[in-house]
Amino acid sequence: MTRLARPGESPPTPRSVDVARLAGVSQKTVSRVLNDEPYVSADVRRRVLDAAEELGYRRNQAARALASGRTRSIGVVTLGSALYGPASWLMGIERAVREVGYTLRVAATIEGDPGGIASALASLLGQGVDGVVISEPIDEGVGLISVDVPVLVLGAPPTFAAPQVVTARVGAGRLARAATEHLLELGHATVHHLAGPQRWYSARDRLAGWREALRAHGADEPPVVEGDWSAASGYAAGRKLAGDGTVTAVFAANDDMAIGLIRAQLEAGRRVPEDISVVGFDDIPVAAYVTPPLTTVRQPFDEVARQGLALLVQVIEKPDVEVPPAADQPVELVVRASTAPPPPRPIPERGRRAIPQARGGPHGQPAGSEVPSGSISSSAGSPS
């Protein structure tokens, strides 16, 4: 039966009784199918789903919540930022939430707002979410936070008092160690670090991984240069390091800063990787297309989000079942053209005899264009 609307009015919203009538089943059967309950034949299930799709039926979420005690929604607290890391986390979480059959509600925070996390959580809890994902990357000095739903922590934000807290991480420290070890294994005596802002948990993890690699190899630990994740800060650091010819390898805490650093080195006349090798972090889409293509480590955002959401849903739906810890993701080092063995060290000149110039011509002028040893000028200039 077609439901008609008066001119200028929206068509009436289909109801479960309409689905039952079209499918030729009872309303109870419709409810069983839409709740994915057992003891419904495949043929009946197909008829009900086809009827619901034909009518454009969407089950009332409020009624479903009353019946089950859950809204099948998950909230995420995330930094409102266009930076690659936070944006990639949010996209990975959104995909993972859809895959587990839940809806997503987002509350963004602002950098520099210590009360932002608490406010965002209050907003999400007020919407009746069944669980919360915390993808907050900055240490705002917040103490213990109490919530009454399960929490998934991505990274290492503030501590929570919750019915259950599960954690999933990309392993930034292990990735940073792999990046640094790649340079050390190429033969570099040490590796300099262009760090991210240390209020970010991920920047601290990468700094720690870099230090672990240097100590494990017995290498000296150079002073750390701190950037702000931007290519501009990488460029500024690159100008500073370009004046030190002993710097042959740099691990940058993200790809944008690595790209800026490479630009400054090239402008100063230092070749990459012949004179200096650079490794980034993230494997942003453009990393393979810069000059030279950037060696980096890839963050498994989607894989970690998917694994973490599966654990969160498990503790929501089966709170009495013990949840196993999240497995470590494999380290993926993407080797491209920005790294190579260090340049050969120059041999000190000791007691070198002067080479007499060949004479020729009637007036004693040199016959060739020979340049005396030690007078060759370097092609490196000041950064522009």
Salt bridges, closest charged atoms under 4 A:
ASP18 OD1 - ARG3 NH1 3.68
ASP18 OD2 - ARG15 NE 3.74
ASP18 OD1 - ARG21 NH1 3.33
ASP36 OD1 - ARG45 NH1 3.59
ASP43 OD2 - ARG47 NH1 3.16
ASP50 OD1 - ARG46 NH2 3.09
GLU94 OE2 - ARG98 NH1 3.67
GLU99 OE1 - ARG306 NE 3.04
GLU111 OE2 - ARG199 NH1 3.10
ASP139 OD2 - ARG204 NH2 3.06
GLU140 OE1 - ARG199 NH2 2.85
GLU181 OE2 - ARG177 NE 2.89
GLU181 OE2 - HIS217 NE2 3.92
ASP205 OD2 - ARG169 NH2 2.79
GLU212 OE1 - ARG177 NH1 3.83
GLU221 OE2 - ARG211 NE 2.89
GLU221 OE1 - ARG215 NH2 3.78
GLU267 OE2 - ARG263 NE 2.57
ASP275 OD1 - ARG271 NH2 2.98
ASP283 OD2 - ARG298 NH2 2.58
ASP283 OD1 - ARG336 NH2 3.03
ASP302 OD1 - ARG95 NH2 2.79
GLU317 OE2 - ARG72 NH1 3.40
GLU332 OE2 - ARG298 NH1 2.47
GLU349 OE2 - ARG352 NH1 3.41
